[in-house]
Amino acid sequence: MNNKLKYFIYSQNSINTYKSCPTKFKYKYIDKINWKYDDIESREYYDSLKVGSEFHLLCERYFSNIPLGLNEYTNPKFKVWIDKIKNMFPMNKKNNKIYLPEY
């Protein structure tokens, strides 16, 4: 096994990259060669990934009862989105539900 992949955490994005082009996977994740800002389409794609991962982190914090730290994020949509999550899944002791953020 390649030592660089020993502790690699696979994501949906990395798996999709491998499925579409194993060579690109090697360049991006093993060789750490990244061209994410070469063109406008790549920039938009990676900016969307960043927004998605930051929002998922906020959701994980919410469902784990960790302070959200919304002031750390510059995307104004996060407050709206988190408010919707809070309305759909209120975290109170009355409902006796266990939320597993990895789901």
C-alpha positions as CSV (number, residue, x, y, z in Angstrom):
1,M,0.0,0.0,0.0
2,N,1.2,3.5,-0.8
3,N,2.2,5.2,2.5
4,K,0.6,8.4,1.2
5,L,-2.8,6.6,1.2
6,K,-2.4,4.8,4.5
7,Y,-4.3,7.5,6.4
8,F,-6.1,9.0,3.5
9,I,-9.7,9.9,4.2
10,Y,-11.9,9.2,1.2
11,S,-14.6,11.6,0.3
12,Q,-17.3,11.5,-2.3
13,N,-15.3,13.9,-4.3
14,S,-12.1,11.9,-4.2
15,I,-13.9,8.7,-5.1
16,N,-15.6,10.5,-8.0
17,T,-12.2,11.8,-9.1
18,Y,-10.8,8.3,-9.1
19,K,-13.8,6.9,-11.0
20,S,-13.5,9.5,-13.7
21,C,-9.7,9.6,-14.0
22,P,-7.3,7.6,-11.8
23,T,-4.4,9.7,-13.1
24,K,-6.1,12.9,-12.0
25,F,-6.7,11.2,-8.6
26,K,-3.0,10.4,-8.4
27,Y,-1.9,13.9,-9.3
28,K,-4.4,15.5,-6.9
29,Y,-4.3,13.3,-3.8
30,I,-1.0,11.5,-3.9
31,D,1.3,13.9,-5.7
32,K,-0.6,16.9,-4.2
33,I,-0.6,18.7,-7.6
34,N,-3.7,20.7,-7.8
35,W,-4.9,23.0,-10.6
36,K,-8.1,24.2,-9.0
37,Y,-7.9,27.8,-10.1
38,D,-6.8,27.3,-13.7
39,D,-10.1,28.2,-15.2
40,I,-13.4,29.8,-14.2
41,E,-15.3,26.5,-14.2
42,S,-12.7,24.9,-11.8
43,R,-12.9,27.9,-9.5
44,E,-16.7,27.7,-9.3
45,Y,-16.5,24.0,-8.6
46,Y,-14.0,24.3,-5.8
47,D,-15.8,27.3,-4.3
48,S,-19.0,25.2,-4.2
49,L,-17.1,22.4,-2.5
50,K,-15.8,24.8,0.1
51,V,-19.3,26.1,0.8
52,G,-20.6,22.6,1.1
53,S,-17.9,21.4,3.5
54,E,-18.2,24.5,5.7
55,F,-22.0,24.0,5.9
56,H,-21.6,20.3,6.7
57,L,-19.2,21.3,9.5
58,L,-21.8,23.7,10.9
59,C,-24.4,21.0,10.8
60,E,-22.1,18.6,12.5
61,R,-21.5,21.2,15.2
62,Y,-25.2,21.8,15.6
63,F,-26.1,18.1,15.9
64,S,-23.2,17.5,18.4
65,N,-24.2,20.5,20.6
66,I,-21.0,22.4,19.8
67,P,-21.1,26.2,19.4
68,L,-21.6,27.0,15.8
69,G,-19.3,29.9,15.5
70,L,-21.3,31.5,12.7
71,N,-19.2,34.6,12.9
72,E,-16.2,32.7,11.5
73,Y,-18.0,32.2,8.2
74,T,-18.5,34.9,5.6
75,N,-21.3,33.3,3.6
76,P,-24.5,35.0,4.6
77,K,-26.6,32.0,3.5
78,F,-25.3,29.9,6.3
79,K,-27.4,31.7,8.9
80,V,-30.5,31.2,6.8
81,W,-29.7,27.5,6.2
82,I,-28.8,26.8,9.9
83,D,-32.1,28.5,10.9
84,K,-33.9,26.1,8.6
85,I,-32.1,23.1,10.1
86,K,-32.9,24.3,13.6
87,N,-36.6,24.6,12.7
88,M,-36.7,21.1,11.1
89,F,-34.6,19.4,13.7
90,P,-35.0,21.2,17.0
91,M,-32.4,20.1,19.6
92,N,-34.3,19.8,22.8
93,K,-34.4,17.3,25.6
94,K,-38.1,16.7,25.2
95,N,-37.9,14.8,21.9
96,N,-35.4,12.2,23.2
97,K,-33.9,11.8,19.7
98,I,-30.3,11.1,19.1
99,Y,-28.8,12.8,16.1
100,L,-25.8,11.2,14.4
101,P,-24.1,14.0,12.3
102,E,-22.3,11.5,10.1
103,Y,-25.7,10.6,8.6
